[in-house]
Amino acid sequence: MNRSRRKTGAFERGLLLSYSIGNFISY
């Protein structure tokens, strides 16, 4: 359970980072 939660957090963090970079490039 802890692994799954940790993996989800990493995935969400990566997605947020990718979105931030995409927004910055678009801007």
PyMOL commands that set and color helices and strands:
alter all, ss='L'
color gray80, all
select helices_A, chain A and resi 2-26
alter helices_A, ss='H'
color red, helices_A
deselect
rebuild
show_as cartoon
